[in-house]
């Protein structure tokens, strides 16, 4: 199993390749499909549109949230194609990290002229 930073680097390499080829302006679902296709080539495990349950006392809401990708049970990857990342996007990813007890999330907005300006690392508890 690769360390978190190497997994994140591999995911970002794929995102940069997709952005280099297609640029900004596609629907989020298209970027998601392209990422899934490219990530499959790495042969590293991942889940897509993974349900994240919320447990409140005796109540368990199985489908409370959905993460775009969970890579190798280590990193949550949330893809966006929006004019700008809003505070709610960060809070969403922080909630996913807290509920899954994972340490690292990547929030990537493909709708940027330079993808590097749309990449945000979010750490659980930091």
N, C-alpha and C positions, 0 to 999 in steps of 0.2 A: 504494500500500500504506500502510495506517495504521500509525503507530508502536505499539510494544508497549503503552504505557499507554492509548492510545485503544482498541485492540482489547480490552484487559482491561476497560476501562470499559464498552464495548458488551456484553461477555459478562456483566458484573455487572448491568447494567441489565436484561438478559433474566432473569437468575436472580432478581433482586428482583421482577420482574413475576410470575414463576411462583410464587414464595413468597407474594407478596401475594394471589394468587388461590387457591392451594391449601393454603398453610401447611405445617407439618411433618407427618410421619407417612406419606407415600407411600413406596412402594418406590423405591430408587435407579433402577431401570430405567424407572420412570414419569417421574421428573425428567429422565433422560437423553433419553427420547423427546420430551418437551415442549421441552427445550432445543434438540434437533436441529431440530424443527419451526420454532421461533421463529428460530433462527440462520439457517436457510435463507432467511428473508425478507430478511436483510441482504445477500444475494448476495456475501458474503465467503467465500472457500474454507475448507473444513474437512474433516477426515477423522474418522471415528467408529470406535471400537474398533480403532485403528491398531496394528498389530503393531510392536513394537520389538525388533529382533534383539539378541542378545548374541553377541559374538565372543570366543572364547577360543582363542588360538593358531590352529590350523587349523580348529577347530570353530566353526561358525556355527549358532546356534539361532535360526531365523527368528521363531518365535513365543514367545520367552522372556517377553515382557511385552505388555500391551495398554493403551494410553492411552485413556481415555474419549473425549477430543477433542483434536485438534491443530488449532488455528485459524491459518489463513493461514501455515502453516509457521513460526509464530512463538511461539505460546503453547500450553502443555499445560494442559488443564482436566480436573481429576479431581473427579467428583461423588460425594458420599457421602450416606447417610441413616442415620446411626448415632447412638447415644446420646452419644458424644463422640469426637473425633478422637484417635487414639492415635499415639504416636511412630512406629509402623511406617507409618502413612499418609504422614507427612512424608518418611520414608526412601524409601518407594516413589516418590514424586514426584521427590525428588532424584535417584534412580537413573534415572528416565525422562529427566530434564533432562540428566544427564551423558551417557547413551547417545545421545541425539539431538543433543547440543550446542546445545540451545536455552537461552535465558537466563531465561525467566520461566514459572512455573507457578502456577496457581490451584487451591487445594484448598478445595472448598466443601461444607460439611455442611448440607444442607437441613433436618435434623432439629433445628432450633433455633427457639425462640419468636421470636427476632429474628435474621434471616438474617445481619446484620452481625457477629454473634458467631460465625458459622460460616465466615467468609471468612478464608483465609490465603494470603498471597503467599509464594511460595518462589522464590528466585533461585539460579541455578546459579553455584556458586563463591563466593557471598557469605555 
